[in-house]
Amino acid sequence: MFIVHLMYALFIGLAIAWFFGLVLGTRGPWNNFFWFFMVIFLFSWGGGVWVTPVGPTGWGVSWLPFLFMGLFITLLLSAVTPPSARRRKLSKNQTNDSSNLKDQASGISEGELALDIFFWVLMVFLAGAIFSHYVWYPRPI
């Protein structure tokens, strides 16, 4: 089941991240396709294995929980991302702004540092939830 779960989460994560990231232009608060995909992929996989299986099955696994969890986290991330972070390219007015250059030269701000720390805590938590399903999940005898 591990391989089938992985393949469902990978395919659904790629499809959702591609649609939202490249077609609709939102890549989450990180404005990076890879990290946007990784969050969707891990939430889809973690939610898909822990939510009660419903809907049609393929290769003995219900794929609807994977899809619902992937769509849920994508819509949530898209809703909380500020509109300025959704833009793919900066306009010429923003690149010549002296305050923007000053912010870039100052290095990492406290907000970015907190986002990085919470991001990695989230990734470790999701990986732990996925791992715990395959190790400690009660199975019928």
Buried (B, 14 or more C-beta within 10 A) or exposed (E): EEEBBBBBBBBBBBEBBEEBBEEEEBBBBBBEBEBBBBBBBBBBBBBBBBBEBEEEEEEEBBBBBBBBBBBBBBEEBBEEBEEEEBEEEEEEEEEEEEEEEEEEEEEEEEEEEEBEEEBEEEBEEBEEBBEEBEEEEEEEE
